[in-house]
Amino acid sequence: VNDETGELIWRTDFSTNTVGPNGLSIGYGIIAAGLGDTAEAVALDAATGEELWRTKLSGNMGEGIDMAPLIFDNTVFVSTVPGNTNVFYRGGQKGIFYALDITSGHTIWQWDTTTNNLWGNARVNSGGGLWHPPSVDVNGNLYLGIANAAPYPGNTEFPNATSRPGDNDYANSLVKLDSTTGSLVWYINIKPHDLFDLDNHLSPVLTTATVDGAERGVVLSTGKHGVVVCADMETGEELWRTP
């Protein structure tokens, strides 16, 4: 839409259902988005609305894409989530975080937001994924806020989520990844073995703070669990946690 006159310049419709929150990312003359229930990432020419590429990130009919992607360094970063408008948190559904080439949509690398294939019981468990864009620092490192594990609080066969023993990394975690390789740098599991859908799902905030008289880069992370965590950007050391 023309920002001065309100005149429609172009419109592209996809007619797919989506849970949301959704959103767009714009860079290098390209608009990137997720298409919800189809688990497809798409890129459009920002000037014309022409579809440049479309990449399906999951063959699991119960997974989707509900976040706004991040465009950085000629790469589209986007994650699947373990559900869509048809079904959520069915066994075997997980969030995978992808780095896609901005010119073609091919996968450069991918990173599983769960450990040990859904914590050792993929027939029952589900979870992980991103609801909101990651953040990126001046060195190109990515900071992710990752959603909850399921089933919660469990089911009749596995009460208190005994189907996923332990902390359930990397659900409900603040995670730092190397954007070039997709490798894990550090993480903090803010709400281990969550029984109540208390995601650490919001985009991390990158800033500086004076700690013990010295200025250092820090990352702030929060979500539905109701606490704010401040960590050293370089080392991942948790500096404080406030309910």
Wavefront OBJ file of the C-alpha trace (Angstrom):
o trace
v 0.000 0.000 0.000
v 1.256 3.500 -0.827
v 2.008 5.107 2.550
v 0.986 8.587 1.346
v -2.239 7.836 -0.535
v -3.337 4.424 0.798
v -3.542 3.170 -2.791
v -3.156 -0.598 -3.211
v 0.084 -1.400 -5.020
v -0.158 -5.201 -4.985
v -1.810 -8.010 -3.055
v -0.866 -11.683 -2.782
v -3.299 -14.147 -1.185
v -2.388 -17.600 0.140
v -5.662 -18.651 1.792
v -4.107 -20.875 4.460
v -5.188 -21.181 8.087
v -2.787 -20.198 10.834
v -2.652 -20.104 14.608
v -0.457 -16.975 14.745
v 1.094 -14.679 15.932
v 2.497 -14.528 12.363
v 4.319 -11.570 10.819
v 6.668 -10.559 8.022
v 10.355 -9.798 7.641
v 11.760 -7.481 4.971
v 15.327 -7.274 3.665
v 17.326 -7.243 0.430
v 14.136 -6.317 -1.463
v 12.443 -9.517 -0.278
v 9.506 -10.163 2.063
v 9.646 -13.452 3.991
v 6.751 -15.085 5.828
v 5.413 -18.383 7.114
v 2.164 -19.809 5.745
v 0.735 -21.373 8.892
v -0.821 -24.826 8.603
v 1.128 -25.837 5.472
v 4.489 -25.408 7.273
v 5.798 -23.501 4.257
v 8.152 -20.520 4.247
v 7.677 -18.141 1.332
v 9.582 -15.205 -0.158
v 8.018 -12.429 -2.255
v 9.485 -9.636 -4.320
v 8.797 -6.572 -2.160
v 8.203 -4.346 -5.178
v 5.801 -6.573 -7.119
v 4.456 -9.235 -4.724
v 5.696 -11.950 -7.061
v 6.407 -15.240 -5.295
v 10.114 -15.986 -5.593
v 10.254 -19.297 -3.761
v 8.319 -21.494 -1.386
v 9.922 -24.128 0.877
v 7.988 -26.778 2.808
v 9.763 -27.327 6.110
v 7.793 -30.282 7.448
v 5.953 -33.300 6.122
v 4.236 -33.781 9.484
v 0.593 -32.810 8.949
v 0.386 -31.613 12.560
v 3.198 -29.038 12.316
v 3.091 -25.461 11.074
v 4.871 -22.096 10.996
v 3.346 -19.348 13.104
v 6.209 -16.867 13.651
v 7.572 -13.871 11.800
v 10.910 -14.905 10.275
v 14.189 -13.053 10.740
v 16.194 -11.913 7.700
v 19.920 -11.487 8.355
v 23.079 -11.939 6.271
v 21.199 -13.138 3.157
v 19.482 -15.786 5.269
v 15.893 -16.346 6.366
v 15.674 -17.810 9.880
v 12.362 -19.479 10.730
v 11.023 -22.301 12.904
v 8.271 -24.861 12.731
v 6.030 -25.395 15.759
v 4.422 -28.617 17.064
v 0.897 -27.823 15.900
v -1.522 -25.975 13.637
v -5.231 -25.208 13.540
v -6.008 -28.926 13.148
v -4.047 -30.447 16.042
v -1.521 -29.354 18.669
v 0.978 -31.306 20.770
v 0.221 -34.693 19.318
v 3.055 -37.176 19.806
v 5.877 -36.779 17.293
v 5.336 -33.073 16.596
v 8.329 -30.812 17.216
v 9.829 -27.437 16.374
v 12.852 -27.318 14.068
v 14.764 -24.054 13.526
v 15.920 -23.439 9.939
v 18.399 -21.217 8.128
v 17.227 -20.771 4.521
v 19.122 -19.180 1.649
v 17.326 -15.933 0.825
v 17.731 -16.279 -2.947
v 16.499 -19.851 -3.348
v 14.886 -21.019 -0.096
v 17.137 -24.063 0.206
v 18.063 -25.219 3.702
v 21.558 -24.153 4.776
v 21.264 -25.822 8.179
v 18.618 -26.882 10.683
v 18.628 -27.241 14.469
v 16.338 -29.442 16.553
v 14.862 -27.447 19.468
v 14.359 -30.709 21.411
v 16.999 -33.168 22.601
v 17.169 -36.932 22.069
v 14.285 -36.802 19.563
v 11.601 -35.397 21.880
v 13.269 -36.549 25.078
v 13.314 -40.229 24.236
v 9.645 -40.867 23.523
v 8.618 -39.316 20.218
v 5.407 -41.378 20.066
v 4.060 -39.528 23.112
v 6.013 -36.287 23.475
v 5.974 -33.076 21.472
v 7.097 -29.482 21.863
v 9.735 -26.870 21.219
v 9.815 -24.403 18.339
v 9.709 -20.610 18.186
v 6.667 -18.343 18.333
v 8.578 -15.098 17.805
v 11.714 -14.065 15.876
v 15.160 -14.662 17.312
v 17.514 -11.767 18.018
v 20.958 -11.299 16.434
v 24.051 -9.551 17.816
v 26.753 -7.583 15.983
v 28.821 -10.743 15.539
v 25.955 -12.624 13.905
v 25.077 -14.871 16.829
v 21.418 -15.812 17.251
v 19.435 -15.774 20.508
v 16.278 -17.901 20.619
v 13.370 -18.061 23.030
v 11.971 -21.601 22.807
v 8.486 -22.813 23.670
v 7.253 -25.543 26.013
v 7.365 -29.312 26.073
v 4.264 -31.534 25.974
v 2.143 -33.374 26.954
v 1.369 -31.222 29.939
v 0.842 -32.002 32.739
v 1.064 -35.498 31.291
v -1.585 -38.100 30.470
v -3.181 -41.108 32.130
v -0.344 -43.404 31.082
v 2.401 -40.899 31.965
v 1.227 -38.596 34.795
v 3.378 -35.564 35.654
v 5.035 -35.801 32.239
v 6.936 -38.962 33.139
v 7.114 -39.693 29.396
v 9.769 -36.932 29.226
v 11.965 -37.291 32.343
v 14.621 -34.712 33.150
v 14.830 -31.015 32.298
v 13.549 -31.370 28.695
v 16.204 -29.235 27.027
v 15.829 -27.072 24.948
v 12.174 -26.393 25.665
v 11.529 -23.234 27.714
v 15.140 -22.232 27.156
v 17.167 -19.210 26.142
v 19.547 -20.479 23.450
v 22.534 -18.962 21.654
v 23.449 -20.371 18.232
v 26.211 -19.622 15.760
v 24.324 -18.328 12.697
v 26.972 -19.571 10.257
v 27.098 -23.196 11.382
v 23.884 -23.644 13.372
v 25.906 -24.972 16.298
v 24.935 -24.478 19.931
v 27.024 -21.924 21.870
v 25.191 -21.993 25.223
v 21.711 -22.271 26.716
v 19.765 -21.713 29.928
v 16.729 -23.876 30.647
v 14.563 -21.307 32.417
v 11.616 -23.588 33.274
v 12.822 -27.229 33.371
v 10.336 -30.091 33.084
v 7.410 -27.712 32.672
v 3.986 -29.161 33.529
v 1.876 -26.076 32.819
v 2.596 -24.750 29.297
v 4.828 -21.949 30.628
v 6.770 -21.127 27.453
v 9.951 -19.056 27.298
v 8.618 -17.862 23.968
v 9.318 -14.126 23.574
v 12.108 -12.616 21.475
v 15.203 -12.051 23.634
v 16.329 -8.448 24.191
v 20.014 -7.634 23.618
v 21.516 -4.669 25.462
v 24.362 -3.619 27.764
v 24.440 -3.314 31.537
v 26.941 -2.314 34.195
v 27.682 -5.387 36.311
v 30.196 -5.185 39.175
v 31.355 -1.837 37.845
v 32.005 -3.019 34.275
v 29.833 -2.693 31.211
v 29.044 -5.971 29.472
v 26.689 -7.238 26.818
v 23.627 -8.950 28.248
v 20.546 -10.739 26.965
v 17.144 -10.558 28.656
v 14.636 -13.373 28.281
v 11.091 -13.951 29.514
v 7.788 -15.630 28.711
v 4.656 -17.179 30.182
v 6.564 -18.540 33.203
v 6.576 -15.022 34.668
v 10.288 -14.491 35.359
v 12.877 -12.294 33.645
v 16.378 -13.733 33.261
v 19.475 -11.662 32.517
v 22.486 -13.528 31.115
v 25.963 -12.586 29.963
v 25.797 -12.444 26.177
v 29.235 -13.980 25.688
v 29.344 -16.761 28.263
v 25.708 -17.514 29.041
v 26.282 -16.944 32.756
v 22.962 -16.204 34.457
v 23.424 -12.838 36.182
v 20.015 -12.526 37.814
v 16.468 -13.842 37.737
v 13.465 -11.808 38.890
v 9.842 -13.051 39.182
l 1 2 3 4 5 6 7 8 9 10 11 12 13 14 15 16 17 18 19 20 21 22 23 24 25 26 27 28 29 30 31 32 33 34 35 36 37 38 39 40 41 42 43 44 45 46 47 48 49 50 51 52 53 54 55 56 57 58 59 60 61 62 63 64 65 66 67 68 69 70 71 72 73 74 75 76 77 78 79 80 81 82 83 84 85 86 87 88 89 90 91 92 93 94 95 96 97 98 99 100 101 102 103 104 105 106 107 108 109 110 111 112 113 114 115 116 117 118 119 120 121 122 123 124 125 126 127 128 129 130 131 132 133 134 135 136 137 138 139 140 141 142 143 144 145 146 147 148 149 150 151 152 153 154 155 156 157 158 159 160 161 162 163 164 165 166 167 168 169 170 171 172 173 174 175 176 177 178 179 180 181 182 183 184 185 186 187 188 189 190 191 192 193 194 195 196 197 198 199 200 201 202 203 204 205 206 207 208 209 210 211 212 213 214 215 216 217 218 219 220 221 222 223 224 225 226 227 228 229 230 231 232 233 234 235 236 237 238 239 240 241 242 243
